[in-house]
Amino acid sequence: MAIEGLTQEQVQAAADTVQVHKFGGSSLADAFCYRRVARIVTEYAGASDVVVVSAAGDTTNRILAIIAAAKKPGDTAAILLEQLEKFQLGLINELLGSDLAQSLCQLSNADFERFRRFIRGKESISRDAELLAYGELWSARLLAALLRKQGTRAEHIDARDFLCAEDAPEPLIQEQVSREGLLQRVAPYPGTRFIVTGFIARGLNSESLTLGRNGSDYSATLVGSLLDAKQVTIWKDVAGVYSADPRKIERVVSLPALDWSEAEELARLGSPVLHPRTFQPVNRERMVISVRSSLKVENQQTRIGQFEHAEPRGKVFTSLSEVVLFKIELNDKRLVDQLDELDLEPIFSWTEPEKHHQYLVFHQNHLDYISRWLEQIDNDNAVTQIRGYSMVALVGDRIQETDQYTTFKLQLSEQKVRRFGLGEHGNSAIAILEQQLDSRFLNRLHSQLFNYRRSLGVLVLGRGNIGSAWLELFKQQR
């Protein structure tokens, strides 16, 4: 479909040459982090690439605290706003210097004056998203200005200027109008790096919308999809996806590649690296998602894409220290049907027909949502919440065909397993445990599954055939 003001060649050139990069709040936590991101964008992004950014550091949480405090008496909101203003203006002055900072400070001062009017009750702002959007806007404006200071052609784009959505718990993107708006902004200007706000969109009534927590990762793949880009790189503080969470497991390795189905299953099971919504807009036949470390750029990355005919292998061991079980009495078909239609997929589920019970397992983070929903529809107390459970899982394509699957079941035989089974698509083995998880158990299980051994390089110097003699002696000593 033709786009007003653009030739088909310009649209195709954008699809073929523009890649998308995303940086989260921790990557923009302070001035040093901004400079590191600017270097990455200059050295590792193409001249026409698009960069999606989150609010710097804990800015989003600060704004939420200001909104909450403004509803209460006292000066808390004003004090929190003063601290946030000091933080944001401090970043501008430290990164840009007095001359370049002046125009950006003027814009930010106007923004903070609006916050003050809101706190004093002189301006009514009914939607939190209107204020939350400033966090991403400040990041995009500042990074674009910093790149220009360093001699790079860069401009910022407020996503609300092109990304249109219908308001909903998960806003429904109006793809055609959003695609046209983005391409009209980007395609005519090859050689310019555009810094785009993540997390936010514009509603059908011109209201500000947020795309939810982890909305910036979703924004990045969404922008990539609208451009029909070949690659989206998500820069994080970890070097890709590991064989397990390095915060829990001591000896992990990063994975060079994951198939779409493996990555989506890992995200569904609560991986901290990727959120399930990140994959929603992706063209799986064209796009690749690369997960890289912004702290150590030279480290290995994980590429997520369509990799067919891979050998069956368990790739990632994942765990949740607390999950919530819901036991449903199978005597109310209306309730069962409503649960099936619930717009929230359980981590795991099973039925015990002899007891007339069905069990649904949800992530702890979903407890409040499920509880509120049940209060509205469960009048007969047919659903019982059960606490004190945890989950471990092994993710990999055709997992049941691997030796690791047998090892996993064997190692779990000594634990209090409430239920063991395969994920819906056969790319995960999941165990629900009636026990707490401890570090020793997790590390031992990971070690048994992946059997990684320490390697040691030895250099042997001497006369004659000393190398083979040493190897022979080593075999004897072993």
N, C-alpha and C positions, 0 to 999 in steps of 0.2 A: 504494500500500500504506500502510495506517494505521501511524502511529508512536506508540508508547505515550506517553501524557502530553501529546500535541500534537494540536491540531485541524488540519484540512486548511487552514484559513485562515491559521494561523501558519506552516505549511510553505510555502504559496504566497507569503505576505508576505516570508519570508526570500529566496525565489528572486527576487522582483520588486524588492526594495529593497537587499539586501546585495551589495556588491561586495568584491572581494579585492584587497589591495595587498601587494606583496612587496618587502622591502629586504634586500640582501645584506650580507656582512661588511664590504665597503669603505664602505658607507653608514653603518655603526655603528662606525667605526674608533676614535673617541675621543669625548670629552664634547661637543665642538662638533658632531660629526656626529649624535650622539643628539638634540641640541636641534634641529638642522635637520630630522631625521626627525619629531620630535614636532610641529614646526610644519606640516610637510606633512600629517601625519595629521589634525591639527586643522583645517586650512584646505581640504584637497583630498579628504579621505575623508568619506563620509557618517557620520551619527551611529551607524549600526548596522553599519558595515563591519568586515571581518575583515582583520587585518594579519599576514602571515607573515614571520618574521625568521630570519636566519642567525646564526651565532655572530659575535661582534664581532671585527673585524679579522682577525688571524691566530690566533685562539683555537684553532680546530680543529687547525692545524698544531702549535701548542704542546702540545696534549693528546697528539697522536700522538708527539711527541718525548719526552714524559714516559713514555708507555707503553713506548716502545722503550728508553729509558734505565733503566727499572725492571728490565729483564731482564738488566742488566749490573752488575758491581760498581762501587762508588764512590758519590759523593754527587750525581751529575749530575741524577738525577730529582728529588731534594729541592730542589736549587737552581732547576731549571726550574719546579717547582711553586710555590716561593716567589715567583718573578718573576710567574707567572700570577696568583697570589693578590693580589699588590700591584696589578697592572693592574686586575683586576676590582673589588676593594674601592675602589680609587682612583676608578673610574668612578662607583660608588654614592655615595661621599661628596661628590664634586664636583657631581654632578647633583641630589642629593636634600637635602643638608644633614644636620646631625647628628641631628635628631629623626626625620625621615622615613627616614633611612638605617638606623636601628638595627635594625628588624625584618628588613629585607632583608639586612643584614650578618650577622645571626644565622643566617639560612637558608644564606647562602653559606659561613659559617664551618663549618657542619655538612657542607656538600658537600666543602670542602677537607680536613676531618678524615677523610672517607672516602678521599680520594685518598692521604692520608698513611698510613692503615692499609694501603691497597693497596701502596704503595711499600715499607713495612716488612714486608710479607708476612703481616700480621695479618688481612687479608680477601682471599679469593680472588675475583677478578673475571675470568672466562674470556673474556668477550666485550668487545672494544674499544668496541663501540657503547654499552655501559652508561656508560662514562666520556665518550665523545664527545658523548653527549646533553646533558651539562651545559652545553656551549657555547651551544646554542640556548636552553636553559632560562634561563640567566643573562640573555641578551638579552631574552627575552620578559618576564621578571619586572621587569627594570629599565625597559624602555620603558613598560610598563603603569603602574609606579609614577611615572615621570616625567610621564605624561599626567595621572594623578590629582593630582599636585602642582600642575599647571597648571589644574586645575578641570574636566578632562574625565573622564567616566565610562569607565573602562577596567579590564579584567581580563585576566589571562594564562591561556592554556590550554596544557598539555603535550599535544602531539599524541598521545602514547602513551595518553592517556585516552580517545581515540575512534578513532584510526587503527589498524586491525588488519590484519595482513598475514602471509602464509605466507612463511617464510624461503626465500630463493633468491638467486642472484647479483643479480637485480633483483626485490626482494620483490613477491609477488603480493597486491595489495590486496583485502581482503574488503569489497566495495563496500557491500553492504546494511547490515551491522552498523556499518561506519564512518560511513555516511550517517546512520543513526539516532542514533549516539552524538554526532555533531557537531551535528545539528539539535536534539537534546535539550538541548545545552549553550548553543546560540546563539539559537534561535528564540523562547524565552520572554522574552528580555531585549532588546527593541528599545530603541535609544538608548544601548546600551553598545558600545564598540569593543573587540573581543576581539583580543588579541595572541597568535598561535599559533606554536609552535616549528616551523620547517621541518626537513627533513633526516631526521627520526626517526619511527619507528612502533613498535607493540607486536606481537610475534610471537604465534603461536597458543599458545605455552607461556609466555606472559607475559614473554618475554625482550625486551630492547631491540634494535631493528633500525635500521640507517641505510639511507637510500634512495640512497646513492652520491654521488659528486661531482656538483655541479650539482643535487643533490637538493632544494634549497630552491625553485628555479624550478618543478621538477616538483611539489613540495608545494603551491605556490600554485595551479597549474591543477587539481591534484587536489582541493584544498579547494573551489575554484570549481565543479568538476564535481559534487562531493557536495552542494553547496548549490543546484546548478542556476543559478548566478549568470550574469548577462549580461556582466559584464566583469571581467577580471583585469588589474591594472596592475602591471607589473614595473618598479620604479624602479632605474635604473642610473646609472653615472657618464658615460653618453653620452646624447645627445638622440635616442634612437630608433635606427633602422637607417639606415645611410648607403649611398651608392652604392659605397663601398669602405671598407676598414679605415682610419680616419683616422690610425692609427699608422704606416701604410705609405705612404699616398697623401696628397699635400698639399692638393689642392682637391677636397673631397667635398661632397655635399649630403645632407641627411637626407631620407628618403622619407616622405610622409604616409601611405601605405598599402601593404600587401602582402597578396596572397591567401594562403590557407592553404598551397596547394601550393608557392608561391614561397618562403614562410618555411621550410617543412619541408625543401625542397631546399637552401636556404641553410644551415640547421643541419646537414644531412647532410654537406655539403661542408666542414664545420669552422668555421663562423662563430663568433667568440668571443662574440657577443651572445646567442645562444639555443642551447640544447642540444636535440637531437632528442627526448628524453624529455618535454620540456616540453609537447609537443603530444599525447602519448598519451591523456590522459583527456578531451580537449576535445570538447564538443558543438559541432561546426563550424557548425551551423545556428542556434545561439543565442548562443554566446559570442564575444566580441571580446577579444583580448589587446592591451593598449596598452603600448608601451615608451617610458618617459619618463626624463628626467634629474633626479636628485635634487639635482644641483649647481646647475642652472639651470632651475627649474621652468617658467619662462615660455617656454622654447624649444619648438620644434615636437616633436611626438611622432609615433611610427609606430603606426598601428592595423593589426592583423593580423586578418583575418576573411574572410568569404565575400563577395567582391566579384566578381560575375559580369559578363560582357560587357565586360571591360576590353580596351583596344586592345593588340595584341601589342607588347611593349616590353622591352628589356633594362633591368633595374633595378639590379642589383648586380654589380659585378666583384669576385671573391674569389680568393684565392690561398693556397697552402700551400708554404712554402719547402722542405719535405721530405716526400715520401711514399715508401712502400715497395711495391715490386712483388714479387709471388710468381708464378713461372712453374711451371705444373703440366704434367707429362707426361700426355698423354691416353691412357695405356695401362692405367689402373687404375680401372675403373668404380666400385668401392667407395669409393675415395678421392674421386673426383669427386662422388659422391652425398653423401658426408659433408661436403664443402665447401659444397655447395648447401644443406645443412641447418644449416650453422653459424649460430648466433644472432648474427651480426655482418655487416652488409651492407657490401660494399666500396664505396669511393667511385666506382670505375669498373671495368669488366671488358670483356674482349674475347677472341675466339678466333682463332687463326691455324691453320685446318684443314690447310693444306698442310704445316705443320711439326709438326702434332699437338701444339700448345701452347695452353694457356689462361693468360691473365694476369689477376690480381686486384690491385687497387690499394687500399691501406689507409692511413689516417692514421698518422703516426709514433707517436701515443699508443697505438695498438692493437698495436704490434709485440710487446711482451712477451706479451700474451695469445695472439696468433696463434702465436708461437714455442713457447710451452708446449703449446698444443693440438697442434701439428704433432709435437712430440716424442713425444706419446702415440700418434698414429695413423699417422704416416708412417714405416714401417719400411724402405721401399725407396728413400728419398731421391728421391722423384718430384717433390718441390717444392723449387725453388731461390729463395732470397731475393736480390733485386737492389736495391742502394742507388744513390743519386746522382740521383734523379728529383725533380721538383717538379710542381706543378699550378697552372693558372690556369683560371678558369671565369667564364662570364657567365650570370646567372640572370634569368629573366623568363618570363612566360607566352607560350607559342607562339613561342619564341625564334627558330626557324628562319624565321619569316615577317618578321623585322625586318631593317632595313638594318644594324643593329649586328652581326648574325650574319655578314654578308658582310665587314664591316670587321674583325671579330675574326679570321676565317680569313685575310684578306689580311695583317694585321699579324703573324700567327703564321708566315707563310710564310718569314720570315727567321730563324726560331728553330729549334732542334733538337727538333722535335716527334716524340715516339715514337708517340703515338696521339691522334687527334682524333675526337670524336663527340658525340652527344646523350645527355643523361641519360635514364633509363628512361621518364619521363613527358613528355619533350619540353619541359621548362621550364628546361633548362640546356644550354649548350654547354661541353664539358670538353676541355681539352688537357693531356696528360701530356708534360712536357718533360724531355729528357735534359740538363739544365743547371741551374745555380744561378740564382735570381732576384735581380736587383739593383734598387735603387730607381728608377733612371732608366728602365729598361724598364717597370716597373709603372706609373709615373706617365705615361709616354708612351702606353701602351696605354689606360689609363683616360681620358686626355684625348681620344684618338681615338674611343673608344667613346661618350663622353657629350658631347664638344665644348662643354663649359661655357666661356663667355666672361665676362670681367670686365665689370661694368656700372658706368657712371659717371653720376651725376646732375649736370646743368648748369643753373644758374639764370642767365638772361640778362635784364638790366635796361637800359632805355633808351627813347628816344622812338620813336614810329612803329611800323612793323611789323618791329621788330628781330628777333623770334623767327624768322620765316620767312626773313629775310635771313641770319641766322646759320646756319640749317639748309642753305640753298642754298650758302653758302660752305663749310660742312663737307663737303657732297657733293663739291664741286670739289676740296678739299684731299685727300680720301680717294683 
